[in-house]
Amino acid sequence: MLDEQAKKTILRKIPHGLYICGVKDGENVNGFTASWVMQGSFEPPLVINCVKQDSGSHAMIEASGVFALSFLEAGQKDLAQKFFKPQRRVGNKFEDVEFYLGETGCPIISDSLGYVECNVVGSVKKGDHTVFVGEVIAAGVHREGEPLLLEGTGWNYGG
């Protein structure tokens, strides 16, 4: 029999970084806070990104087959929080957050540690999330710093 409280407690101990996942569909772009992300392979370089199936961004990843992950720095909790709700594009900004389009056409947050851009090479739909497997096709470092971790925010889930 599953002890629900024990399950909750122990699963929350899995460490997670926080990222802004940039997505596109045609000319439309969006970004959301992602926390269920990990490296999956060295060769080829693969990243695993779990995305809630009922989100608009999920549909955009399925349609375009690409996504970008901007790595947030410790202290950027407010930036992560902004992307819990849909962000409207205004020129080259999401409200007041500057970004630029990468090789995939996905938005990359200018004020981040760096980024990876991925082509989706596989996916698994189970439960309420889809596990997207992305092959890293571009990457960049904006600056050095410590990553923002979910455990340091007091939140249980990043999106």
C-alpha positions as CSV (number, residue, x, y, z in Angstrom):
1,M,0.0,0.0,0.0
2,L,1.4,3.4,-1.0
3,D,2.0,5.8,1.9
4,E,1.0,9.1,0.2
5,Q,2.8,11.3,2.7
6,A,6.0,9.3,2.4
7,K,5.8,9.4,-1.4
8,K,5.3,13.2,-1.3
9,T,8.2,13.7,1.2
10,I,10.7,11.6,-0.6
11,L,9.9,12.7,-4.2
12,R,10.4,16.3,-3.1
13,K,14.0,15.4,-2.2
14,I,14.9,14.8,-5.8
15,P,17.1,17.9,-6.7
16,H,15.9,20.0,-9.6
17,G,17.3,23.1,-11.3
18,L,14.9,25.8,-12.6
19,Y,15.0,26.8,-16.3
20,I,12.9,28.9,-18.7
21,C,11.9,26.6,-21.5
22,G,11.5,28.7,-24.7
23,V,9.1,27.3,-27.3
24,K,7.8,28.3,-30.7
25,D,5.1,27.5,-33.2
26,G,5.5,29.4,-36.4
27,E,6.1,33.0,-35.5
28,N,4.5,32.6,-32.0
29,V,6.9,32.1,-29.1
30,N,6.3,31.4,-25.4
31,G,8.3,30.5,-22.3
32,F,7.5,28.6,-19.1
33,T,9.3,27.6,-16.0
34,A,10.6,24.1,-16.1
35,S,12.0,22.0,-13.3
36,W,11.8,18.4,-14.5
37,V,14.9,18.5,-16.7
38,M,18.1,16.3,-16.8
39,Q,20.9,15.2,-19.1
40,G,20.2,11.9,-20.7
41,S,23.3,11.1,-22.9
42,F,26.8,12.3,-23.7
43,E,26.8,11.0,-27.3
44,P,24.7,12.3,-28.8
45,P,24.1,15.0,-26.2
46,L,20.5,14.5,-25.0
47,V,18.4,16.4,-22.6
48,I,15.2,15.2,-21.0
49,N,12.4,17.8,-20.5
50,C,9.1,16.7,-18.9
51,V,6.2,19.0,-19.9
52,K,2.6,19.1,-18.6
53,Q,0.4,17.7,-21.4
54,D,-2.5,20.2,-21.0
55,S,-0.2,23.3,-21.5
56,G,-0.1,25.5,-24.5
57,S,3.7,25.1,-24.6
58,H,3.4,21.3,-24.8
59,A,1.3,21.7,-28.0
60,M,4.0,24.1,-29.3
61,I,6.8,21.6,-28.7
62,E,4.8,18.9,-30.4
63,A,4.1,21.1,-33.4
64,S,7.6,22.5,-33.9
65,G,9.8,19.7,-32.6
66,V,12.1,22.1,-30.8
67,F,12.7,23.8,-27.5
68,A,15.4,25.8,-25.7
69,L,16.3,25.8,-22.0
70,S,17.7,29.0,-20.4
71,F,19.6,28.2,-17.2
72,L,18.7,30.5,-14.3
73,E,21.1,31.8,-11.8
74,A,20.7,31.5,-8.0
75,G,18.8,34.6,-7.0
76,Q,16.6,34.7,-10.1
77,K,13.5,33.3,-8.3
78,D,11.5,36.3,-9.3
79,L,12.3,35.6,-13.0
80,A,11.3,32.0,-12.7
81,Q,8.0,33.0,-11.0
82,K,7.1,35.3,-13.9
83,F,7.0,32.4,-16.3
84,F,4.5,30.4,-14.2
85,K,1.9,32.3,-16.2
86,P,1.9,32.7,-20.0
87,Q,4.1,35.5,-21.1
88,R,3.1,37.7,-24.1
89,R,5.7,38.6,-26.6
90,V,6.2,42.4,-27.0
91,G,8.8,42.9,-29.6
92,N,11.9,41.1,-28.3
93,K,10.5,41.0,-24.7
94,F,8.2,38.9,-22.6
95,E,6.6,41.8,-20.8
96,D,9.9,43.2,-19.2
97,V,12.1,40.1,-19.8
98,E,14.5,40.5,-22.8
99,F,15.2,37.5,-25.0
100,Y,16.6,36.7,-28.4
101,L,15.8,33.9,-30.9
102,G,18.3,31.0,-31.1
103,E,19.1,28.8,-34.1
104,T,15.8,26.8,-33.5
105,G,13.8,30.1,-33.5
106,C,13.0,29.5,-29.8
107,P,13.4,32.3,-27.3
108,I,16.5,32.4,-25.1
109,I,16.5,34.6,-22.0
110,S,19.3,37.2,-22.3
111,D,19.8,37.5,-18.5
112,S,20.6,33.8,-17.9
113,L,23.7,31.7,-17.2
114,G,23.4,30.2,-20.7
115,Y,21.3,27.9,-22.8
116,V,20.9,24.7,-24.8
117,E,18.7,24.4,-27.9
118,C,17.2,21.0,-28.8
119,N,15.5,19.1,-31.6
120,V,13.0,16.6,-30.2
121,V,14.2,13.1,-31.1
122,G,11.7,11.2,-29.0
123,S,8.9,11.4,-26.5
124,V,6.9,9.3,-24.1
125,K,3.4,10.3,-23.0
126,K,2.6,8.8,-19.6
127,G,0.7,10.2,-16.7
128,D,0.0,14.0,-16.9
129,H,3.4,14.9,-18.5
130,T,5.3,14.1,-21.7
131,V,8.9,13.2,-21.5
132,F,10.5,15.0,-24.4
133,V,14.0,13.8,-25.4
134,G,15.9,16.6,-27.1
135,E,19.2,16.4,-28.9
136,V,21.3,19.4,-28.1
137,I,22.1,21.2,-31.4
138,A,23.3,24.6,-30.0
139,A,24.5,25.9,-26.6
140,G,26.0,29.0,-25.2
141,V,27.3,30.5,-21.9
142,H,26.3,34.0,-21.0
143,R,28.2,34.1,-17.7
144,E,29.5,32.0,-14.8
145,G,27.4,31.5,-11.7
146,E,25.5,29.1,-9.5
147,P,22.3,27.6,-10.8
148,L,18.9,28.3,-9.3
149,L,17.6,25.2,-7.6
150,L,14.0,24.4,-6.8
151,E,14.9,23.5,-3.2
152,G,16.1,27.0,-2.6
153,T,12.8,28.6,-3.6
154,G,10.4,26.8,-1.1
155,W,8.4,25.6,-4.1
156,N,7.5,21.9,-4.8
157,Y,7.3,22.1,-8.6
158,G,8.5,24.5,-11.2
159,G,6.3,23.6,-14.2
